[in-house]
């Protein structure tokens, strides 16, 4: 994992921890952490504030776990 990916991974972890106020794993379900679609959009805007590409928010429907959300963010940043 490159230093950019490690920083992004740390940023995602910090943003989610700030939003939910508790520990979690990649297997934690977003809904059980209280992250609904609006909260997910807020996290995305925090993590990717100046994206040059359009973000398809309909993808959020399929994201169930922190790991899936993390992977989706990594894909968006890589575009």
C-alpha positions as CSV (number, residue, x, y, z in Angstrom):
1,X,0.0,0.0,0.0
2,X,1.5,3.3,-1.0
3,X,1.8,6.3,1.2
4,X,-1.1,8.0,-0.6
5,X,-3.3,5.0,0.1
6,X,-2.3,4.9,3.7
7,X,-3.1,8.5,4.1
8,X,-6.5,8.1,2.5
9,X,-7.2,5.0,4.6
10,X,-6.3,7.0,7.7
11,X,-8.5,9.9,6.5
12,X,-11.4,7.5,5.9
13,X,-11.0,6.0,9.4
14,X,-10.8,9.4,11.1
15,X,-13.8,10.8,9.3
16,X,-16.0,7.7,10.1
17,X,-14.8,7.7,13.7
18,X,-15.6,11.4,14.1
19,X,-19.1,10.8,12.5
20,X,-20.0,7.8,14.7
21,X,-17.9,8.4,17.8
22,X,-17.0,4.8,18.4
23,X,-14.7,2.0,17.2
24,X,-15.6,-0.1,14.1
25,X,-14.0,-2.6,11.7
26,X,-14.2,-2.9,8.0
27,X,-16.9,-5.5,8.5
28,X,-19.1,-3.0,10.5
29,X,-22.4,-2.3,8.8
30,X,-22.8,1.4,8.0
31,X,-26.5,1.4,9.1
32,X,-25.6,-0.1,12.4
33,X,-23.1,2.7,12.9
34,X,-25.8,5.2,12.1
35,X,-24.5,6.1,8.7
36,X,-27.4,6.7,6.4
37,X,-27.2,8.0,2.9
38,X,-27.1,11.6,4.0
39,X,-24.3,10.9,6.5
40,X,-22.5,9.0,3.7
41,X,-22.7,12.0,1.4
42,X,-21.3,14.2,4.1
43,X,-18.4,11.8,4.6
44,X,-17.8,11.8,0.8
45,X,-17.8,15.6,0.7
46,X,-15.3,15.6,3.5
47,X,-13.0,13.0,2.0
48,X,-13.3,14.2,-1.7
49,X,-14.1,17.9,-1.5
50,X,-12.8,18.9,-4.9
51,X,-13.3,15.9,-7.1
52,X,-12.8,16.6,-10.8
53,X,-15.1,13.7,-11.8
54,X,-18.8,13.4,-11.2
55,X,-19.6,11.0,-8.4
56,X,-22.5,8.6,-8.9
57,X,-24.2,8.7,-5.6
58,X,-26.6,5.9,-6.7
59,X,-23.6,3.6,-5.9
60,X,-24.2,4.4,-2.2
61,X,-27.2,2.1,-2.1
62,X,-24.9,-0.9,-2.6
63,X,-22.4,0.0,0.1
64,X,-23.2,-2.0,3.2
65,X,-20.0,-2.1,5.2
66,X,-17.2,0.3,6.2
67,X,-14.9,-1.8,4.0
68,X,-17.1,-1.4,1.0
69,X,-17.4,2.3,1.6
70,X,-13.6,2.6,2.1
71,X,-13.0,0.7,-1.2
72,X,-15.5,2.9,-3.0
73,X,-13.8,6.1,-1.8
74,X,-10.4,4.7,-3.0
75,X,-11.9,4.0,-6.4
76,X,-13.3,7.6,-6.6
77,X,-9.9,9.1,-5.7
78,X,-8.1,7.0,-8.3
79,X,-10.3,8.3,-11.1
